[in-house]
Amino acid sequence: LVQTLHAGDGYLSQSSKWMHFGLGTDAEIDHVTVRWPAGKTETFGDIQPQRRYLLIQDSGEPVESPVSERQLSLVESDQPKPQYSETSSSSLPDPFPLPVLRYTKFDDPAPREIKTNSRPLLVNFWASWCLPCLGELQDFTERQQEIRAAGLDVLAITVDGISIDHDTTPANAQQLINRLEFPFDTGVATSELIDKVALITEIHFYRRSSFDLPFSMLLDAEGRLLSIYRGVVEIDALLEDLDQLSSASPLEMMNLSVPMPGRWYDEISTDLREIAGSFRGRYNEDFVRYVKGATKQIAKIRELTLPEHEQKRLQKLHADLYVSLAKTAWETGDADQVIEQYRNALTIRPNYARVHYNLAVALAGRRQVELAAEHYRQAIKSDPKIAEAHNNLGMILVATGSVDEGVTHFRQAISLDSEFGRAYFNLGRALRLQGNFSEAGDQFRAALQVNPGYYQAHFWLGMIQQGQGDDQAAAESFDRVLSIEPEHEMAHRMLATLRYRQGKYAVSVNHFRQLTKVVPDDVEVLNALAWLLATQPQLDPSDRQEAVQLAQRAIELAEQSV
């Protein structure tokens, strides 16, 4: 007889480790052979039928395990029939911090935030075309004293004017409220409010269901969601929920959230980091709010005594939350928050290379170049293979006079990324400052190999070619600049001068005329064009009048600048 014993093979469960062999009557057992998981085989003898034995690896001897007698008594009872209700209520196992929920008033379109004012609040969504909603509002009105005595406020928000299936407006809802003499606060839903409420239900029920009316949410005094009601709220059940949930311990909250009693494997708490992901890109205000809450959650967990690998994982997770805040601030243009959140990340994880790099970029954007350079150096120290950090540090070094060191970093960036066009370009400019014009030209050409549309590289290659006396090649480079950037001022200036020296006066005039469109109040350009039109005999005589007008305009601008 052969049987196989499996370890845990179910979710949080496993089969019994006792194995039963049916031997029939008058059986004798010669021995039992066990092949252990590691492959070793072991034989046990002296085993009798009708008994239980515990077999322990490498012991060689079976240990008899007497069967304990258990008294099990089944008591007959009636299964109670559950009461039918048209309302589905779902209490949450952990109070849920809500996103910012805004609505408007009937007489004021300015958005206002739903707040609890330190008292529990029932937020009720309804519409004038919803008959069950009207009965519900009537119940609220008739039992207002009981509701207020329980310390509960009610905010009834109409969705009239939002549904494409109904042509009612908030005015219809206001007439109904006035006719009922509704005693609680009222408001009008916005599309954003409905979308956020639908998102909340999707988070808790793992599906985005239709927004059926009436729909209500019970909030505690701190504005956290305690329970969700679909259908007409039964006042007695609501007040009972309020009484139980408002004073419930975490374990009691968990027990109230399920339809049957039982034991819990672990305490349930809302993972704000996971919640934040549902709002990113749609409602950044709420995303930031949840991420900030998540940083506090993880900071609290990190105070516990945990294995080293778990502490490292949480450290990175903690720092990455601040990074996500910084990225969101970058998207909204809040430079101060970008810098603050990256610094927060570095307090958690000081050697985070990519964060040092991103912080350096942000600081450089605020012209804090010395601090930026320091963080670029820290990024390179933590991860020497960040090509962008070498390139950007090189730019700062060249700008502050350390050209030789800048060249070293540009070369390092290129060695890390042979397709790094900007690094070739920056190296070319630095070499030009050193007077190494030949290699500078080679670096500009390398940049253009990577990106033929890199018009800045075309321009500076043209400058190198002009300096080497190759006017024709320089002119061709400047022409390429203008084919990409037709209003490039310096390219027009260089071509105007080069073409004049080559005797191509009409082409030179054309470039000067283009310059008057790009820089219409440049006295030098106006004077040069006026002189060229007035003194070149092969030009059209009608240009002489234009020359006079240009000269007069140049005089006017010169007098204004005095």
C-alpha positions as CSV (number, residue, x, y, z in Angstrom):
1,L,0.0,0.0,0.0
2,V,1.3,3.4,-1.0
3,Q,0.1,6.9,0.1
4,T,1.5,10.4,-0.3
5,L,1.3,13.1,2.4
6,H,1.1,16.6,1.1
7,A,2.0,19.8,3.0
8,G,-0.2,22.9,2.9
9,D,-2.0,23.0,-0.4
10,G,-4.9,25.3,0.2
11,Y,-5.5,28.9,1.1
12,L,-4.5,29.4,4.8
13,S,-5.2,25.6,5.3
14,Q,-3.9,22.1,4.8
15,S,-5.1,18.5,5.1
16,S,-4.5,16.4,8.2
17,K,-1.0,14.8,8.5
18,W,-2.6,11.6,9.8
19,M,-2.7,8.9,7.1
20,H,-5.1,5.9,7.3
21,F,-4.4,2.5,5.8
22,G,-7.3,0.1,5.4
23,L,-5.8,-3.4,6.0
24,G,-8.9,-5.6,6.4
25,T,-9.2,-8.3,9.0
26,D,-6.5,-10.6,10.4
27,A,-3.7,-8.4,8.8
28,E,-0.1,-8.3,9.9
29,I,2.3,-5.5,9.3
30,D,5.9,-6.4,8.4
31,H,7.2,-2.8,8.2
32,V,6.5,0.8,7.0
33,T,8.9,2.5,4.6
34,V,8.9,6.4,4.4
35,R,10.6,8.4,1.6
36,W,11.1,11.8,3.2
37,P,11.0,15.0,1.1
38,A,14.8,15.3,0.9
39,G,14.8,11.9,-0.8
40,K,16.1,9.8,2.1
41,T,14.3,6.5,2.8
42,E,13.7,5.2,6.3
43,T,12.1,1.9,7.5
44,F,10.0,1.5,10.7
45,G,9.2,-1.9,12.3
46,D,7.2,-3.2,15.3
47,I,3.9,-1.7,14.1
48,Q,0.6,-3.3,15.0
49,P,-2.8,-2.9,13.3
50,Q,-5.6,-1.0,14.9
51,R,-3.2,1.6,16.4
52,R,-1.9,5.1,15.6
53,Y,1.8,5.9,15.4
54,L,3.9,9.1,15.0
55,L,6.8,8.6,12.7
56,I,9.7,11.1,13.2
57,Q,12.5,11.4,10.7
58,D,15.8,9.8,11.6
59,S,14.4,8.3,14.8
60,G,14.0,4.7,13.5
61,E,11.4,4.0,16.1
62,P,7.6,4.5,15.8
63,V,6.0,6.4,18.7
64,E,2.5,5.1,19.6
65,S,-0.1,7.9,19.7
66,P,-3.3,6.9,21.6
67,V,-6.6,8.1,20.1
68,S,-8.2,10.7,22.3
69,E,-11.9,10.2,23.0
70,R,-14.0,13.2,21.9
71,Q,-17.6,13.7,22.9
72,L,-19.5,15.4,20.1
73,S,-23.1,16.3,20.6
74,L,-25.3,17.8,17.9
75,V,-28.2,19.8,19.2
76,E,-31.3,20.1,17.1
77,S,-32.3,23.7,16.4
78,D,-34.3,25.7,13.9
79,Q,-32.5,27.8,11.3
80,P,-34.0,31.3,11.6
81,K,-35.2,32.8,8.3
82,P,-33.4,36.0,7.5
83,Q,-35.5,39.1,7.4
84,Y,-36.0,40.6,3.9
85,S,-35.0,44.2,3.4
86,E,-35.0,46.3,0.3
87,T,-32.0,48.2,1.8
88,S,-28.4,46.8,1.5
89,S,-26.2,48.1,4.2
90,S,-22.5,47.5,4.4
91,S,-20.5,48.5,7.5
92,L,-16.7,48.9,6.8
93,P,-14.2,46.9,8.9
94,D,-12.1,50.1,9.3
95,P,-13.2,53.7,9.2
96,F,-12.3,55.0,5.7
97,P,-10.8,58.5,5.3
98,L,-12.8,60.1,2.5
99,P,-11.4,62.1,-0.4
100,V,-12.4,65.8,-0.7
101,L,-16.1,65.7,-1.6
102,R,-17.6,69.0,-2.9
103,Y,-21.2,70.0,-3.7
104,T,-23.0,73.2,-4.3
105,K,-26.1,74.9,-2.8
106,F,-29.3,75.6,-4.6
107,D,-28.7,79.3,-4.5
108,D,-24.9,79.3,-4.7
109,P,-22.9,77.6,-7.4
110,A,-19.6,77.9,-5.5
111,P,-18.3,74.4,-4.5
112,R,-18.1,73.6,-0.8
113,E,-16.6,70.7,1.0
114,I,-18.7,68.1,2.8
115,K,-17.7,68.4,6.5
116,T,-19.1,66.8,9.6
117,N,-18.6,69.7,12.1
118,S,-17.5,67.2,14.8
119,R,-20.8,65.3,14.6
120,P,-21.7,62.1,12.7
121,L,-23.3,62.8,9.3
122,L,-25.5,60.9,6.9
123,V,-24.9,62.0,3.3
124,N,-28.0,61.0,1.3
125,F,-28.2,61.1,-2.5
126,W,-31.6,61.5,-4.0
127,A,-33.5,62.9,-7.0
128,S,-37.0,64.4,-7.6
129,W,-37.9,61.6,-10.1
130,C,-37.0,58.9,-7.6
131,L,-40.2,57.8,-5.7
132,P,-38.4,55.8,-2.9
133,C,-36.2,58.9,-2.3
134,L,-39.2,61.0,-1.6
135,G,-40.6,58.6,0.9
136,E,-37.1,58.5,2.5
137,L,-37.0,62.3,2.8
138,Q,-40.4,62.2,4.3
139,D,-39.2,59.7,7.0
140,F,-36.2,62.0,7.8
141,T,-38.6,64.9,8.2
142,E,-41.1,63.1,10.4
143,R,-38.4,61.6,12.7
144,Q,-36.1,64.6,12.8
145,Q,-36.2,64.9,16.6
146,E,-35.0,61.3,17.0
147,I,-32.3,61.8,14.5
148,R,-31.0,65.0,16.1
149,A,-31.3,63.5,19.6
150,A,-29.0,60.7,18.5
151,G,-26.4,63.4,17.6
152,L,-26.7,62.8,13.8
153,D,-26.8,65.4,11.1
154,V,-28.2,64.8,7.6
155,L,-27.1,66.3,4.3
156,A,-29.5,65.5,1.4
157,I,-27.8,66.0,-2.0
158,T,-29.8,65.9,-5.2
159,V,-28.5,64.5,-8.4
160,D,-31.1,66.3,-10.5
161,G,-29.5,67.8,-13.6
162,I,-26.8,65.2,-13.9
163,S,-28.6,62.1,-15.2
164,I,-28.9,61.9,-19.0
165,D,-31.9,59.7,-18.5
166,H,-34.0,62.4,-16.8
167,D,-34.6,66.0,-17.8
168,T,-35.2,67.4,-14.3
169,T,-33.1,70.2,-12.8
170,P,-32.0,71.3,-9.3
171,A,-34.9,73.7,-9.4
172,N,-37.3,70.7,-9.4
173,A,-35.5,69.3,-6.4
174,Q,-35.6,72.6,-4.5
175,Q,-39.4,72.8,-5.0
176,L,-39.8,69.4,-3.5
177,I,-37.5,70.2,-0.5
178,N,-39.6,73.4,0.1
179,R,-42.9,71.5,-0.1
180,L,-41.7,68.9,2.4
181,E,-40.3,71.5,4.7
182,F,-37.2,69.4,4.9
183,P,-35.4,70.3,8.2
184,F,-31.8,69.3,7.4
185,D,-29.1,70.7,5.2
186,T,-29.4,70.2,1.4
187,G,-27.2,70.6,-1.7
188,V,-26.7,69.8,-5.3
189,A,-24.3,67.1,-6.6
190,T,-21.5,67.8,-9.1
191,S,-20.3,65.2,-11.6
192,E,-17.0,65.1,-9.8
193,L,-18.8,64.2,-6.5
194,I,-20.7,61.4,-8.1
195,D,-17.5,60.0,-9.8
196,K,-15.6,60.1,-6.5
197,V,-18.5,58.3,-4.6
198,A,-18.5,55.7,-7.4
199,L,-14.8,55.3,-7.0
200,I,-15.1,54.8,-3.2
201,T,-17.6,52.0,-3.8
202,E,-15.3,50.4,-6.4
203,I,-12.4,50.4,-3.9
204,H,-14.5,48.7,-1.2
205,F,-16.5,46.3,-3.4
206,Y,-13.9,45.6,-6.1
207,R,-16.4,46.6,-8.9
208,R,-17.8,49.8,-10.3
209,S,-21.6,49.3,-10.0
210,S,-24.3,51.6,-11.2
211,F,-25.2,54.6,-9.0
212,D,-28.7,53.6,-8.0
213,L,-30.9,55.9,-5.8
214,P,-31.4,56.3,-3.0
215,F,-27.8,56.0,-1.8
216,S,-26.4,57.0,1.5
217,M,-23.1,57.2,3.4
218,L,-22.7,57.3,7.2
219,L,-19.7,59.3,8.4
220,D,-18.3,59.5,11.9
221,A,-17.5,62.8,13.7
222,E,-14.0,62.9,12.0
223,G,-15.5,62.6,8.5
224,R,-14.5,59.0,8.0
225,L,-16.9,56.6,6.2
226,L,-18.5,54.0,8.5
227,S,-21.2,52.4,6.4
228,I,-22.8,52.5,2.9
229,Y,-26.6,52.1,2.3
230,R,-28.1,51.2,-1.0
231,G,-31.9,51.7,-1.1
232,V,-34.2,53.4,1.4
233,V,-32.5,53.9,4.8
234,E,-34.5,52.4,7.7
235,I,-34.3,55.0,10.5
236,D,-34.3,52.4,13.3
237,A,-31.5,50.4,11.6
238,L,-29.6,53.6,10.9
239,L,-29.7,54.8,14.6
240,E,-28.7,51.3,15.7
241,D,-25.7,51.4,13.3
242,L,-24.8,54.8,14.6
243,D,-24.9,53.7,18.2
244,Q,-22.8,50.6,17.5
245,L,-20.3,52.0,15.1
246,S,-19.6,55.3,16.8
247,S,-18.2,53.6,19.9
248,A,-16.9,50.3,18.5
249,S,-13.4,49.0,19.0
250,P,-11.3,48.0,15.9
251,L,-12.3,44.3,16.6
252,E,-15.9,45.2,17.0
253,M,-15.9,47.2,13.8
254,M,-14.5,44.2,12.0
255,N,-17.2,41.9,13.5
256,L,-20.0,44.3,12.5
257,S,-18.8,44.3,8.9
258,V,-19.5,40.6,8.4
259,P,-22.8,38.7,8.4
260,M,-21.6,35.9,10.7
261,P,-19.4,35.6,13.8
262,G,-15.9,34.1,13.5
263,R,-12.2,34.6,14.3
264,W,-9.9,37.0,12.5
265,Y,-6.5,36.1,11.2
266,D,-5.2,39.7,11.6
267,E,-6.5,43.2,12.2
268,I,-7.8,45.0,9.1
269,S,-6.5,48.5,8.5
270,T,-7.0,50.7,5.4
271,D,-3.9,50.7,3.2
272,L,-3.8,54.4,2.2
273,R,-0.9,53.8,-0.3
274,E,-3.1,51.4,-2.3
275,I,-6.1,53.8,-2.0
276,A,-3.9,56.7,-3.3
277,G,-3.2,54.8,-6.5
278,S,-6.9,54.8,-7.4
279,F,-6.9,58.7,-7.4
280,R,-3.6,59.4,-9.2
281,G,-3.9,61.2,-12.5
282,R,-7.6,61.8,-11.9
283,Y,-7.8,63.7,-8.6
284,N,-4.3,64.7,-7.6
285,E,-5.5,66.7,-4.6
286,D,-6.8,63.4,-3.1
287,F,-3.8,61.4,-4.3
288,V,-1.5,63.8,-2.3
289,R,-3.8,63.6,0.7
290,Y,-3.7,59.8,0.8
291,V,0.0,59.5,0.1
292,K,0.7,61.8,3.0
293,G,-1.4,59.6,5.2
294,A,0.5,56.6,3.9
295,T,3.8,58.1,4.9
296,K,2.5,58.3,8.5
297,Q,1.3,54.7,8.3
298,I,4.7,53.3,7.1
299,A,6.6,55.5,9.6
300,K,4.6,53.9,12.4
301,I,5.3,50.4,11.1
302,R,9.0,51.1,10.8
303,E,9.1,51.8,14.5
304,L,8.5,48.1,15.1
305,T,11.2,45.5,15.5
306,L,11.4,43.9,12.1
307,P,13.9,41.8,10.1
308,E,16.6,43.7,8.3
309,H,15.3,42.8,4.8
310,E,11.8,44.0,5.8
311,Q,13.2,47.3,7.2
312,K,15.1,47.9,3.9
313,R,11.9,47.2,1.9
314,L,9.9,49.6,4.0
315,Q,12.6,52.2,3.9
316,K,12.5,52.2,0.1
317,L,8.7,52.2,0.1
318,H,8.6,55.1,2.5
319,A,11.1,57.1,0.4
320,D,9.2,56.3,-2.8
321,L,6.0,57.8,-1.3
322,Y,7.8,61.1,-1.0
323,V,9.1,60.7,-4.5
324,S,5.5,60.3,-5.8
325,L,4.6,63.5,-4.0
326,A,7.5,65.3,-5.6
327,K,6.5,64.0,-9.0
328,T,2.9,65.2,-8.6
329,A,4.2,68.6,-7.5
330,W,6.4,68.7,-10.6
331,E,3.3,68.1,-12.8
332,T,1.5,71.0,-11.2
333,G,4.5,73.3,-11.3
334,D,4.9,73.6,-7.5
335,A,8.7,73.9,-7.4
336,D,8.9,74.4,-3.7
337,Q,7.0,71.2,-3.0
338,V,9.1,69.3,-5.4
339,I,12.3,70.3,-3.5
340,E,10.7,69.7,-0.1
341,Q,9.4,66.2,-0.9
342,Y,12.7,65.1,-2.5
343,R,14.5,66.3,0.6
344,N,12.0,64.3,2.7
345,A,12.8,61.2,0.6
346,L,16.5,61.7,1.3
347,T,15.9,61.9,5.1
348,I,14.5,58.4,4.8
349,R,17.0,57.0,2.3
350,P,20.1,59.2,2.2
351,N,21.9,57.3,-0.6
352,Y,19.0,57.3,-3.1
353,A,20.9,58.2,-6.2
354,R,17.9,58.9,-8.5
355,V,16.4,61.2,-5.9
356,H,19.6,63.2,-5.5
357,Y,19.6,63.5,-9.3
358,N,15.9,64.7,-9.4
359,L,16.5,67.1,-6.6
360,A,19.5,68.5,-8.4
361,V,17.4,69.1,-11.5
362,A,14.8,71.0,-9.4
363,L,17.4,73.1,-7.7
364,A,19.1,74.0,-11.0
365,G,15.7,75.1,-12.2
366,R,15.6,77.5,-9.3
367,R,19.2,78.7,-10.2
368,Q,20.6,77.2,-7.0
369,V,23.5,75.8,-8.9
370,E,25.9,75.1,-6.0
371,L,23.3,73.0,-4.2
372,A,22.4,71.3,-7.5
373,A,26.1,70.5,-8.2
374,E,26.4,68.9,-4.7
375,H,23.4,66.7,-5.3
376,Y,24.6,65.7,-8.7
377,R,27.9,64.6,-7.0
378,Q,25.9,62.7,-4.4
379,A,23.9,61.0,-7.2
380,I,27.2,60.0,-9.0
381,K,28.7,58.8,-5.7
382,S,25.7,56.5,-5.0
383,D,25.4,55.4,-8.6
384,P,28.3,56.3,-10.9
385,K,26.4,55.0,-14.0
386,I,23.8,57.8,-14.2
387,A,24.9,59.4,-17.5
388,E,22.5,62.4,-17.1
389,A,24.1,63.3,-13.7
390,H,27.5,63.5,-15.3
391,N,26.2,65.6,-18.2
392,N,24.3,68.0,-16.0
393,L,27.1,68.4,-13.5
394,G,29.5,69.0,-16.4
395,M,27.2,71.9,-17.6
396,I,27.3,73.5,-14.2
397,L,31.1,73.1,-14.0
398,V,31.6,74.7,-17.4
399,A,29.2,77.6,-16.5
400,T,31.1,78.3,-13.3
401,G,34.6,78.2,-14.9
402,S,35.7,74.6,-14.2
403,V,35.9,73.7,-17.9
404,D,38.4,70.9,-17.6
405,E,36.4,69.1,-14.9
406,G,33.3,69.6,-17.0
407,V,35.0,68.0,-20.0
408,T,35.8,64.9,-17.8
409,H,32.2,64.5,-16.9
410,F,30.9,64.9,-20.4
411,R,33.3,62.2,-21.6
412,Q,32.1,59.9,-18.7
413,A,28.5,60.5,-19.8
414,I,29.3,59.5,-23.4
415,S,31.1,56.4,-22.2
416,L,28.0,55.4,-20.3
417,D,25.6,56.2,-23.2
418,S,27.0,56.3,-26.7
419,E,23.7,57.7,-28.0
420,F,23.7,60.7,-25.6
421,G,23.4,63.5,-28.2
422,R,23.3,66.3,-25.6
423,A,26.5,65.1,-24.0
424,Y,28.4,65.2,-27.4
425,F,27.0,68.7,-27.9
426,N,28.0,69.9,-24.5
427,L,31.5,68.4,-24.8
428,G,31.8,70.2,-28.2
429,R,31.0,73.6,-26.6
430,A,33.4,72.9,-23.7
431,L,36.2,71.9,-26.1
432,R,35.6,75.1,-28.1
433,L,36.1,77.1,-24.9
434,Q,39.4,75.3,-24.4
435,G,40.4,76.3,-28.0
436,N,40.3,72.7,-29.2
437,F,38.2,73.6,-32.3
438,S,39.0,70.5,-34.4
439,E,37.7,68.0,-31.7
440,A,34.9,70.3,-30.9
441,G,33.7,70.1,-34.5
442,D,34.0,66.3,-34.3
443,Q,31.7,66.2,-31.2
444,F,29.1,68.4,-32.9
445,R,29.1,66.0,-35.8
446,A,28.7,63.1,-33.3
447,A,25.7,64.8,-31.8
448,L,24.2,65.2,-35.3
449,Q,24.8,61.5,-36.0
450,V,22.6,60.7,-33.0
451,N,20.0,63.4,-33.8
452,P,20.2,65.0,-37.3
453,G,17.5,67.5,-36.2
454,Y,19.7,68.9,-33.4
455,Y,19.7,72.5,-34.8
456,Q,22.0,73.8,-32.0
457,A,24.7,71.4,-33.0
458,H,24.3,72.5,-36.6
459,F,24.7,76.1,-35.5
460,W,27.9,75.6,-33.4
461,L,29.4,73.4,-36.1
462,G,28.8,76.3,-38.4
463,M,30.6,78.6,-36.0
464,I,33.6,76.2,-35.9
465,Q,33.6,76.0,-39.7
466,Q,33.5,79.8,-40.0
467,G,36.4,80.1,-37.5
468,Q,38.4,77.6,-39.6
469,G,37.8,79.8,-42.7
470,D,35.4,77.4,-44.5
471,D,32.6,79.9,-45.2
472,Q,30.8,77.6,-47.6
473,A,30.5,74.7,-45.1
474,A,29.5,77.2,-42.4
475,A,26.8,78.7,-44.6
476,E,25.4,75.2,-45.3
477,S,25.3,74.5,-41.5
478,F,23.5,77.7,-40.9
479,D,21.0,76.9,-43.7
480,R,20.3,73.6,-42.0
481,V,19.6,75.5,-38.8
482,L,17.0,77.6,-40.6
483,S,15.4,74.6,-42.2
484,I,14.6,73.4,-38.7
485,E,14.1,76.7,-36.9
486,P,13.2,79.3,-39.5
487,E,13.3,82.2,-37.0
488,H,16.7,81.4,-35.5
489,E,18.1,84.9,-35.0
490,M,21.9,84.1,-34.9
491,A,21.7,81.9,-38.0
492,H,20.1,84.7,-40.0
493,R,22.8,87.1,-38.7
494,M,25.7,84.8,-39.6
495,L,24.2,84.1,-43.0
496,A,23.6,87.8,-43.7
497,T,27.3,88.5,-43.0
498,L,28.6,85.4,-44.8
499,R,26.5,85.9,-48.0
500,Y,27.6,89.6,-48.1
501,R,31.2,88.6,-47.9
502,Q,30.6,86.1,-50.8
503,G,29.0,88.9,-52.9
504,K,25.5,87.4,-52.7
505,Y,23.9,90.7,-51.8
506,A,20.3,89.7,-52.5
507,V,20.6,86.7,-50.3
508,S,22.2,88.9,-47.6
509,V,19.3,91.4,-47.9
510,N,16.8,88.6,-47.5
511,H,18.4,87.4,-44.3
512,F,18.4,91.0,-42.9
513,R,14.8,91.4,-43.8
514,Q,14.0,88.1,-42.0
515,L,15.8,89.6,-39.0
516,T,13.6,92.7,-39.0
517,K,10.7,90.3,-38.4
518,V,12.4,88.3,-35.7
519,V,13.9,91.4,-33.9
520,P,12.0,94.4,-35.3
521,D,13.5,97.0,-33.0
522,D,17.1,96.0,-33.4
523,V,18.9,99.3,-34.4
524,E,22.0,97.4,-35.6
525,V,19.9,95.2,-38.0
526,L,17.9,98.2,-39.3
527,N,21.1,100.2,-40.0
528,A,22.8,97.3,-41.7
529,L,19.9,96.6,-44.0
530,A,19.4,100.4,-44.7
531,W,23.1,100.7,-45.6
532,L,23.0,97.6,-47.8
533,L,19.9,98.7,-49.7
534,A,21.3,102.3,-50.2
535,T,24.8,101.4,-51.3
536,Q,24.6,98.4,-53.6
537,P,24.2,99.5,-57.2
538,Q,22.9,96.1,-58.5
539,L,19.9,96.3,-56.2
540,D,16.5,97.6,-57.3
541,P,16.4,101.4,-57.2
542,S,13.0,101.1,-55.4
543,D,14.9,99.7,-52.4
544,R,16.4,103.2,-51.8
545,Q,13.1,104.5,-50.4
546,E,12.9,101.4,-48.1
547,A,16.5,102.2,-47.0
548,V,15.4,105.8,-46.0
549,Q,12.5,104.4,-44.0
550,L,14.7,101.9,-42.2
551,A,17.2,104.5,-41.3
552,Q,14.6,106.8,-39.9
553,R,13.2,104.0,-37.8
554,A,16.7,103.2,-36.5
555,I,17.2,106.9,-35.5
556,E,13.8,107.0,-33.7
557,L,14.7,103.8,-31.7
558,A,18.2,105.2,-30.9
559,E,16.8,108.4,-29.6
560,Q,14.2,106.5,-27.4
561,S,17.0,104.5,-25.8
562,V,19.0,107.6,-24.8
